Amino acid sequence: MAPAVPSPSAVNAQPGAEGSQAATRPAANEDGGISTLRAAEIVLAGMLVAIVAAIVLEAAVRRRRTA
């Protein structure tokens, strides 16, 4: 049986491997700004909060009308 030779990606994933510091460094295109995906996530979260608030407000108005 031949000895198992780890793949280069497995070697880099091991702690203390030569390429492990490069994996923790941010990419060159990450300048600390907000990504488009993060901006879309914030907008969608805001819309969800607005919808829930509208539902609660409508329920309160309906309850007041029937009382």
Wavefront OBJ file of the C-alpha trace (Angstrom):
o trace
v 0.000 0.000 0.000
v 1.390 3.397 -1.001
v 1.797 6.093 1.658
v -0.906 8.762 1.659
v 0.339 12.076 0.335
v -1.759 15.055 1.466
v -3.050 17.373 -1.217
v -1.670 20.934 -1.351
v -4.989 22.338 -0.117
v -4.943 19.976 2.870
v -1.401 21.042 3.713
v -2.409 24.716 3.601
v -5.405 24.047 5.833
v -3.264 22.603 8.621
v -2.326 24.967 11.471
v 1.192 26.263 11.086
v 1.310 25.501 7.385
v 3.234 27.847 5.139
v 0.173 29.288 3.392
v -2.047 29.654 6.437
v -1.183 33.315 6.977
v -2.271 34.155 3.445
v -5.680 32.631 4.152
v -6.292 34.990 7.083
v -5.215 38.105 5.222
v -8.005 40.107 3.519
v -8.081 40.067 -0.250
v -6.618 42.999 -2.141
v -10.079 44.170 -3.244
v -11.400 44.395 0.338
v -10.820 48.025 1.217
v -13.039 48.088 4.280
v -16.055 49.391 2.355
v -19.526 47.865 2.416
v -20.240 45.189 -0.162
v -23.267 45.197 -2.423
v -24.524 42.015 -0.792
v -24.282 43.578 2.677
v -26.124 46.689 1.461
v -28.899 44.515 0.007
v -29.095 42.604 3.294
v -29.541 45.860 5.232
v -32.249 47.084 2.838
v -34.145 43.788 3.050
v -33.919 43.789 6.850
v -35.321 47.319 6.913
v -38.180 46.285 4.651
v -38.949 43.328 6.917
v -39.068 45.586 9.974
v -41.378 48.005 8.126
v -43.723 45.185 7.090
v -43.908 43.785 10.626
v -44.544 47.287 12.015
v -47.334 47.826 9.467
v -48.959 44.518 10.433
v -48.850 45.416 14.129
v -50.232 48.901 13.427
v -53.037 47.527 11.272
v -53.958 44.992 13.956
v -54.075 47.775 16.554
v -56.318 49.909 14.333
v -58.672 46.997 13.647
v -58.858 46.183 17.350
v -59.679 49.814 18.150
v -62.461 49.903 15.522
v -64.133 46.790 16.890
v -63.893 47.907 20.512
l 1 2 3 4 5 6 7 8 9 10 11 12 13 14 15 16 17 18 19 20 21 22 23 24 25 26 27 28 29 30 31 32 33 34 35 36 37 38 39 40 41 42 43 44 45 46 47 48 49 50 51 52 53 54 55 56 57 58 59 60 61 62 63 64 65 66 67
